[in-house]
Amino acid sequence: MCIFAGASKSDLKILAEELGETVNDSHKLKDLKKIILASKEYDEESAKEWMNTIINERKEKEEIAERRRQDEIQMAERKRKEEYEERKRKDEMEFELQKIRLGAEGRSLNSNSVANQNVNSTQIKPKLEIHHLMQKFNSDENDISLYLIMFKRLAKQAEILENTWIIHLLGLLPYDVAQLTAREPDEIVNDYGEVKKILLKRYKLTPEKFRQKFFMHNKNLGSSWKNFAYELRSFF
């Protein structure tokens, strides 16, 4: 019959149930048609309109599901590409940073060899590794000005040669901070003073940020009130 044109088994099952008939998944397509036509509630015109509504609703749901599926596929593909690009970018940046470190180290050793022919290996190597003395810089928690002052002080105490400071500093900077310097020319990125200017310009705390840190700063467990007062004074 024409009222069943384009109808699926699920459509017929819904129509049969709407007519008050009891059906289940074991009923075949032809069985469902017979049940519908034999129903006491069956009226051809009403059934035809009802059938069209059921088919249209089913198709609309299928279209929505298909669009959602396509959106999920596109999102997954976009995420895959973004992750690939991010890995590629990080690998390239790490490669550039490694070149900078090796280049600075090589120039440092060459200049040190020319200027100090008789300096032995124990004098070249610092007494202490600075990464054992300082934590990595955290732009959310640390003030870059104070961090660089502390770095300079500890570098001198560890007897690290000044022309190798940049190598040690890069090792203390997280990836997102170190990449700022990686974009600069060699003559800048190998100069501690120039790198210091870049970091101060980008990460120096504003007066408002100092105010926020002052009011949000809490006393550490086990720390004395005297130390806490000193920590608060460091914000001014």
Secondary structure, 3 states (H helix, E strand, C coil): CHHHCCCCHHHHHHHHHHCCCCCCCCCCHHHHHHHHHHCCCCCHHHHHHHHHHHHHHHHHHHHHHHHHHHHHHHHHHHHHHHHHHHHHHHHHHHHHHHHHHHHHHHHHHHHHHHHCCCCCHHHHCCCCCHHHCCCCCCCCCCCHHHHHHHHHHHHHHCCCCHHHHHHHHHHHCCHHHHHHHHCCCHHHHCCHHHHHHHHHHHHCCCHHHHHHHHHHCCCCCCCCHHHHHHHHHCCC
